[in-house]
Amino acid sequence: MKKLLFLIASLAASFSFGQNFKASEYPKGVYETYEDFRSKTPSSDPKLSEAYSTDNTAYRFDNLDNKGKREKKAFAISDGKGNLYIHIINLIKKFNADDRGQGVDGGIYYLKAKNVGEYLFVKDYFTSNSAAMWGGLIAAAAARREKVAIFEEEKESFNLFKNTDDFKKFMEVSYPNISLELEKQGKGDGKESEAQVIERNLAKITPTS
């Protein structure tokens, strides 16, 4: 009986986490609120500049219909070419309760989202606010590293993986049949980061739709 229940639970985990959020499916436009993002319904479609970035992480847009002023508040922006960008502050506000208390380098920008496995996926450099509070700037700098977040449709929030142990726990519960390879590959400057390890293993999830 125990074996049967485990099999049923494993099958349920394999088929119940399908996600319906694909970056390429968002119509061109500005999504002012989470609700607009959730329904894939743009609030408006102003003339925006192309996304630009100095580091291929933090992207910005200029609103050419508003004297070229920077677009700063929208929850998300789609360029209609398969590229979706999510506002960093609004993203943090939608973190799971356990993932709050994370800080970024500052500024207002958008992260480019993509689909990995079944999930809408972003990554950025985050620092634990508690590290900065108790250890000062040196501790905060030491704690700063690239982390991955995925959008979980059923929870209406983004799940931030602080490290590979955090990711492993998620996979063991959600996808127990997937064999993980969490050792960093490569050597020297070419050695994987934890974020790259997570992305590589997340890609093992087969999309259900």
Steps between C-alpha positions, in 0.01 A plus 500: 500500500781742588667432165170567320448830683857608419446418132177702492670795669792484258270496198300790639818699551606427143177627346364769730763769464444599138541871450317720253737795498725512197698815424435460127121506548477850647358757256703814443437771757534622856350297786445752776385260771547139607139438396582618147804270499293213639233535230756574223306817420714811438375821661635714218733490204709819502791548267800377697867486419667164455604344830854609585749377759864544592534158662243272329317474832336835581290626208333837458254662260434859396140606431523688170136611535593675825799715399733201521458465875598170655222243542526428871182359651348229281493147639618359167569597140483288186664610176275272297804312369493225760686703765339569839651726765392512868549798733752413774314669788163357400665161466634517857155598625367175353759276664374215717479597867811293579704682234446858608780703652712507185667816372644595162771743397255785458334683217184423309529249219346196337621141488467304179285193555522173310353153530711224649333163545140586582568831667537868428854564618707807595831553675676792663752581772338506844629563851336393823386811686584330829863461387519872429330584830721289725824487305515837329613574147780243495267217603236620254752500215614150595139377507415651160461235234292405200174328590214351301126563534215317328133591476273243664156540352318303767649717776466831312857587597867473410712236673858616561764229527765635736736210429509147359381352831188714478447387141558135591222509762261648243581233243477213749146606589377610158689268264626201701561290187756738350863415566695813591862580416594778741877489473644806329640421157805660341826632643651835588321799353277262304363327809124521538334726753224367723248684281629317192481165682139571593412606146657186352305273733175696469520439126454127569132561570298409192230759425153347511352734242 
